[in-house]
């Protein structure tokens, strides 16, 4: 397994597309792999947190900028 995280650019997509893209990406990953996601949809903060709690995945980092959001997620 590599330490280089996968990248998902979901900027410009509106709810529910960022969450759907994240689900697709996680489905193709192995446990322990990391993905970094960038979005511009404020709803992603709530959606991602709820989804990750339900799925047991780890939100390692979340940052909020002026126009975009960054998430670092480890698949469990």
C-alpha positions as CSV (number, residue, x, y, z in Angstrom):
1,X,0.0,0.0,0.0
2,X,1.3,3.5,-0.9
3,X,1.5,6.5,1.4
4,X,0.6,8.8,-1.5
5,X,-3.1,9.7,-1.1
6,X,-5.6,9.5,-3.9
7,X,-7.0,12.8,-5.0
8,X,-10.6,13.7,-5.7
9,X,-11.5,17.1,-7.1
10,X,-15.2,17.6,-6.6
11,X,-15.0,21.4,-6.8
12,X,-17.9,22.9,-8.8
13,X,-20.2,19.9,-8.1
14,X,-23.4,20.5,-6.1
15,X,-25.0,18.2,-3.6
16,X,-25.3,15.2,-3.8
17,X,-22.5,14.7,-6.4
18,X,-19.5,15.3,-4.1
19,X,-20.7,12.6,-1.7
20,X,-21.5,10.2,-4.6
21,X,-18.0,10.7,-6.1
22,X,-16.5,10.1,-2.7
23,X,-18.5,6.8,-2.3
24,X,-17.4,5.7,-5.7
25,X,-13.7,6.4,-4.9
26,X,-13.8,4.7,-1.5
27,X,-15.4,1.6,-3.1
28,X,-12.3,1.2,-5.3
29,X,-9.8,1.6,-2.4
30,X,-8.3,-0.8,0.0
31,X,-8.6,-0.5,3.8
32,X,-6.0,1.9,5.2
33,X,-5.7,3.9,1.9
34,X,-6.1,7.7,2.1
35,X,-8.0,10.1,-0.2
36,X,-7.9,13.8,-0.2
37,X,-11.0,15.6,-1.4
38,X,-11.6,19.2,-2.4
39,X,-15.2,20.5,-2.7
40,X,-16.9,23.9,-3.1
41,X,-20.3,22.8,-1.8
42,X,-20.8,23.7,1.9
43,X,-23.2,20.8,2.2
44,X,-20.2,18.5,1.8
45,X,-19.1,19.2,5.4
46,X,-22.3,17.8,6.9
47,X,-22.8,15.1,4.3
48,X,-19.2,13.8,4.5
49,X,-19.2,13.7,8.3
50,X,-22.5,11.8,8.5
51,X,-21.4,9.3,5.8
52,X,-18.0,8.7,7.4
53,X,-19.5,8.1,10.9
54,X,-21.9,5.6,9.4
55,X,-19.2,3.8,7.3
56,X,-16.6,3.9,10.1
57,X,-14.1,5.7,7.9
58,X,-11.7,8.1,9.6
59,X,-11.8,11.8,8.9
60,X,-8.1,12.7,9.5
61,X,-8.3,16.3,8.5
62,X,-10.8,18.9,7.4
63,X,-10.1,22.5,6.5
64,X,-12.4,25.2,5.4
65,X,-11.2,28.0,3.1
66,X,-13.0,31.0,1.7
67,X,-14.4,29.2,-1.3
68,X,-13.5,25.5,-0.8
69,X,-13.3,22.6,1.6
70,X,-10.5,20.1,2.1
71,X,-11.0,16.6,3.5
72,X,-8.4,13.9,4.2
73,X,-10.1,10.5,4.7
74,X,-8.7,7.1,5.6
75,X,-10.8,4.1,4.4
76,X,-11.4,1.6,7.2
